[in-house]
Amino acid sequence: MLELENLNGYKGSIVNSIDPLFEDIMKSITIAIRAMNNDLVIKSLSLLNQIKGERRILFNTKSSGHYLCDILFNATTDWVINVDEDAFIYSIDSLFSLIDYMDENNYHVCGVPDGGVVKCRFHNPIAMNPFFNIFDIRKIKTISKCEPGKETDDRTIGSFTDDLKKYTPYNLIKSDYKYDNFQWQYYPIFFHLLRNDINFLYLNAYEAADGFSSIVENHYNIDFLIHSWYARCYSDNDPICIEHKPRIKRVYNFAVTKNKTNVGIVVPAFNLDFEILERFINGIRLSNPTVSYKIYFSSDPDNIFTNDLFNRSKSLNYGINQLFSNCEVIICTDIDIIPGPGIIDLTYKKAIQTQGNVFSFVRNIDSIKNWDHYLNNYEKLEMQCSGKGGWNAMTPENWYKSGGWNEELVGWGYEDCELHNRLLKKNINIFSIMNKPIFHMIHQSRSSNQIKTQRNNVDIAKSKDYLNHNWLE
């Protein structure tokens, strides 16, 4: 059984890119995420960033079956990956292997039975729980549409009849179940699919070490997804929910650090609008890296941040530590930075070659609408430096050697300069990227309090010698 803690010793294989055989499939996929919380949505979505297909974010759907009908019968792609915001897919290769298997073996829907497989779900094993499904839209669009169920006091029978019992996945059953109609919102949809010769591939799942989460296996019994459950508790301050928010964060950390990649990207992100977060992950995806990468949103390591107290350095260090054993190169950047084409590949290459720090100045861009203009004309633009901290990368070993970001410097301001001065004193090479575009999205100027904080950081940094400090220990 997989553990959710003590992953520092994990040894994974480096994956240079997604198998080229999956390129056509990637372009014909819609990722549909049912959502209640911005932070969770973006965490889940960032793990799927290397998939080139469409994204659909469906907010506030609760348990309604209408969203399932929407994504099934109004999809414009060949495949739909339906995933809840608290279900984290950590192996893209295993995911695509599953899709390829479904395609070759005439399966049209996959997912985990809603009873008999994981202890927390003890209802009907014929229906699938929609925290994760893959749908072959090419087949589904050939059948008639259906409406989700209507609430009724009779959850024993509903639209279920004995003719469906033949589909019971007995090979996966290991806990209690019953042939009911408990989830009247979406059970009828799955029953309708079966009655119209839509072939189901039932997936196995097992309980994770935290006693709540479910780890899902693909057709080869290779785990690739972890579902934390209790997403509704992530935004709720109810005492019943107190234990679940930090647990869900640990589940996310587990998913991010599960498989080794070439590049890890650490981003401080606290209390931000979904549009800002989405813009960042789209920017990373559109920069078309060929190396494998993962994004880690370091939102709040200790549950202490507020709008007036955010420690960027602490957040970055926390992210570096999470990725330390799972990436060859770790990039630290900000949510308002968008890389241009080729920059991630070059950063990876130079960080390995120089065994030093790779950084780049950034150009201001006033609107994402001007993205194409800036990409096509960046060589003609005057470079505007908005600080050395916009893009910093090193190998994990050199991050540790550097000591990490200075956590005595709070907020934003001067922590990047202090880091670079420390690198020079420690004889760590600094390689400047000058011929590739990195864009800084223009935003409101810093407040007077933020300017004061930056000046305080300068005074603090100049008052001490931090050569022997290491915030990554």
N, C-alpha and C positions, 0 to 999 in steps of 0.2 A: 504494500500500500504506500502511495506517495505521501511524503510529509509536506507540511506547509511551512516548516521552519528549518533552520540549519542547512541552507542550500549552498553554503560557501564552497563545499567540496564537490559540487556537481561538475561533472566533466561531459560536455556536449560536443558534438561535431560541428564544425564551421560550415555553414551553407552559404555559398557565394551568391546564389540567386534562386528564384523559383524555377523549377524545371521548365525549360522552353516548351515542352509538349503541352503545358497548361496555359500557354499564352492566349489561345483563342477562347478557351473557357473563361479566363479571367475577364475578358472584355464583354462577355455575355452574362454577367451576373449582376443581380441587384442585392445589395445588403440592406435588409430591413431590420431596424432596431426599434423595439418598443420601449418607450422612455418615460421616466418620471424625474430624473435628476441629471442636470447638465454634466456634472463631474463624472458620474458613472458612465454616461453615454460616450463621452469623449475617450475615456479610458478603454472601453470595449472597442470602440471604433478605431482607435489608434493601432490596436493589435492587428487589424485587418488592412492596414494602409497600403500593403504591397499588392492588394487586389485592385485591378484597374476599372472594375465595373461601377455601376451607379450606387448611390447611397440614398436611402429613404429613412428619415427619422420620424417616427410616429409617436407623438407626445400624448400623454394622458389617456391611453387606451384602456388602462386597467385590465380587466379580464375579458373585455368585449371580443366577441368573435367577428365583429364587423371588420376589424383591421386585417384578420386573416383572409376574409373574402376579398378585401381590397387588394392585398398583395398577390393573391392567387389569380384573380380573374381580371385584374387591370395591369398586370406586369407587362413590360415591353422587352424584357430580356428572356433568354432561354432558361435560366436558373434563378431561383431566389434562395438566398440564405437568410432565414428568419432567426434572429438571436435576441435574447433579452439583454438589457443593459448590464446586468450582473452576471452574465455568462461570458467568460473570457476564453477566446480561442488562442491557444499558444503554439500550435504547430500547423502552419499553413500547408506544408507539404502533406501532412496526414489528411488535412481537409480536402485538398485537391485529389489525393489518391482515392478518397471516399467518393467524390463526385465522378471521377473517372470510372470507378467500379460500378456505380449506379448506372452510368451511361452504357457501359458494355454489357450489363446483366439485366437490363430492362426493369430497373427499380425507379420509381417516380417520386417517392417520398421517403425520407428517413427521419428518425427521431427516437427518443427514449419512451417506452411505454409508461402510461400514467399510473400504473399499479404493478406491484410485484417485483420491481427492480430496485428502486431506492426506497428506503424505509419511510421517508416522509411523504411518499405518494403511494397510497394503498387503495386506489380506486380502479378504474377500468383499464386493463392492460391492452385492450384493443385500440383505444385512442392513444395518441401521443401527447405528451406535455409540450406546449409550444415555446418552452424556453430556448429550444434549438430545433430547427428543422432545415432540411434542404428539399426544395420542390423543383421538379422538372416541369416547367411551365409548358413546354412543347406538347406534352401529353395532357396535362390538366386542362389546357384551353380547348381541348377537343370534346370535353364533356359539358353538361349543363351546369349553370351556376346554381348555387344553393344559398339559403339564408341561414345565419346562425340561429341557435335555439332561443327559445323564450323562457323566461324564468317561470318555474312551476314548483309546486310543493312535492311533486312526484319525481324524485331524482333516482328512483330505483330502476325504472324502465325507460321512460322518455322515448327517444328515438332509437334506442338500442333494442335489438331483437336477437333471438337465439341463432339466427342464421350467420351472425358475425362471429360466433364463438370459435369457428374453425380457424380463425386468424390468430388465435392466442399464441404468443411467442413462448411456448412452454420451456424452451431451452434457456431462456433468460430469467424465468421466474425463480425468485429466491426469498420472497417475503409476501406479506398479506396482499390480497387484491379482492375485488368484487366487481361483478358485471353491472355497474350502475350507470346513471346518467348525471353524475355529480357535477361536472363542469358543463352545464347546459349551454354556456356561451359558445364553446368550440367543439365539444364532442360530436354534435351532429355533422359538422364539416368533415371530420375524419371518417365518420360512418358513411357519409355520402360519397366520399372518394373511393372507399373500399367497394361500395355497391356498384361503382361504375368502372370496375376493373383497373383501378389505380393500384399499382403494386407497392407494398410497404417493405422497407428494410428497417427492422427494429434493431436499435443499438443498445449495447450493454452499458451500464454505469455502476459505479460503486461509491461508497461513502468515503470521504476524505478524512484525514486525521483530526480535523477540527470538530467532527461529529455533526456537522450541518451540511457542508458542501458536497456536491456530487461531481465525480470525475467521469467523463464520458469517453468511451472507446470507439474507434472506427471499426470497419469490417475486418481488419486484421488484428483486432484487440490491442491496438496502439492508442494510448490516451492522447487526447489532443485538446480537450476543453474542460474547464472547471466552472461549475455553476454554484454561486455562493448562496442563492436563495435570499429572501428577506430584503430585497432591494427597497421595499417600501420603508424600511427602517433607516435607510442611509440619510434621509433628510428629516427624520422625526426625532424629537427630543424626549419622546415618551420613555419612562424608565425601563419599560420592557425592551426597548430598542437599543439601550446603551451598549450592550455587549456586541451588537451586530455591526455597527459602523466600523470600529477598529478591526473586527474580524474580516469584514469585506475588504478593507484596505490590505490586510495580510494576504487574502486570496488573490487580489490584483497583483501584489508584489510577487507572489508565487508564479503567476502566469507570465509576468514580464521576464522573470529570471529563469524560466524553465529551460529554454533552448538557447544555445550559444549563437550569436550573430557576429558579423564583422563590426558593425557600428551600433553603439547605443547613444541615444540623444536625450539628454536630461533637460527638462524645461520646468522652471518654477511656475506654478499655476495655482493661484489661490483666489477663490471667489470671483471667477471670471464668467462673462456671458458665453453662452454656447457658440454664438457666431464667431467670437474671437478664437476660441479653441478650435473650432472647425476650420477657420481660415488657416490656422497654423498647420494642422495635419494635412489639409489639402495642398498647401504650399510645399510641404515636404514630398508628398506623393508626386506632384507635378514637376518637381525638380528631377525626376526620373533617375534615381540612383540605381546602379546595377549591382552594387554590393548589398548584402542582406543587412537589414537595420531594424531597430525597434525604438519606439518613443516611450520615454518614461515621464509621466506628468507627476512631478513631486509637489503635491498640493499642500500637505500639512503633516509633517512627520510626527509631531507630538501633540496634535490637537490643541495648539496654543495660539495659532495665528489669528489676528483680527485685522480689520482694515487699517488700523493705525499701527500695527506691529507685525511686520512681515520681514523675516530674516532671509534674504535671497541666498546668502552664503550657506546658511544652515540647510536650506532646501536643496541647493545644488549638491552639497556634500552627502546628504541623505540619498539622493539619486545615484551619485557615483558609487556609494557603497552597495546599493541594490544591484548595480550592473557590473560590479567589479570582477566577478568570476565568470561573466557570461558574454563579454564583448572584447574584441581586440582593441578597439579604439572607442573612447567616450567623448562625445561632444557636449559641451555646456553652452546653451544659448537661451534666448528669451522668447516669450510668446509673441512679441511684435517683430520678430526677425523671420524673413522668408528667404530661403536660399534659391539661387538661380541654378540653371542646368549645369551638371558636372561638379558642383562644389562639394557634395558629400563624397563622391568617389575620390576627388583630389585630396580632400582632407584626410581620408582614410589612408591613401597611398603615402602622403607626406609625413603623417604621424608615425607610420611604420618605418619609413626610410630614414627620417631625421632623428628618430627617437627623442623628439622634443615636443614643444608646444606649437600647435598650428593655430593661428588666429587670422581674422580678417576684419578690416574696416567695413563699414556698411554705408550704403547709399540710401538716402531718404526717398520714400515713395508715398505720395499723398493718398492714393486710393488703389485698392485691389483691381478696380476697373482699368487701371493703366498698366496692368501686368504685362500684356503683350507688347505694349510700346516700350517698356523698360527692357524687356528681354531682347528686343530687336535693336535697341539703340544704346545699350549700356556702355559700350566702348566710347561713345561720344559724350557721355554724361560726366560732369565734374564730380569727382569723388568727395563726398561729405562725410567726415569722420564723426560718428556719434559715440565714440568710445571704443576701447579695446575689448570690452566685455561682450560684444555682440556675438562672437563666435570663437570659442576656445576648445581645442581638442588635444588630447594626449592618450597614450596607452594607459591602462590602469596602473601599471607599475610606476609610470612617471607622475600620474596624479598622486599616488601615494608618496613618492619621493618629494613632490612639491609641498606636501602638507595639506593640500586642498585649499578651499576658500576660507578666508579669515572671518570666523563667526563673531568676532568682536565688532565687526563693522556691520551695522544693521541697515535694513532697507536697501535702497539702490544708491550707489554713488561711491566711487573710488575703490571699491573692492577689487575691480579688474586691474586697476593700476598697481595696487599693492601686491596682487598676485604676480604681475609681470616683473615688478622690481625684485620680488623674492626669487623668481625663476632665474633671473640674471645672476643674483648672488650665489645661487646653488649650481651655476654652470649648466642649466638646462637650456638647450637650444630653443630659439624662437624662430619659427618660419612664418613669414607674412605672405598671405595670399593677396595678390594685387590685381590679378588678371581675370578674376571670376566674380560675377555679381552676387552680392548679398544685399537684400533690401530691408530697410527699417521702415515700418509703417508709422507715419507721422501720427502723433496723438497729442493730447493736452500737455502743455508744459508742466514741469514739476511745480508743485505748490511751494509756498514759502517754508513750510515745515520740512518738506523733502529737501529743499536746498540747504536748510539748516542742518539736517541730518547728514547730508553729504559733506558739509564743512566739518562737522564733528568727526566724521570718519577719517577725513584727512588728518586732523589733529591727533586722533587716536593712533593711526597707522604710523605717523612720524614720531610718536612718543615711545615706541617699543621696537625691539628687534625680534621679529617673529621667525627667525631661521630655525629655531628648535621646536616650533609649534607644529603639531600634526593633528588636524581636526578630523582626519579619516580613521583614526585609531579607535 
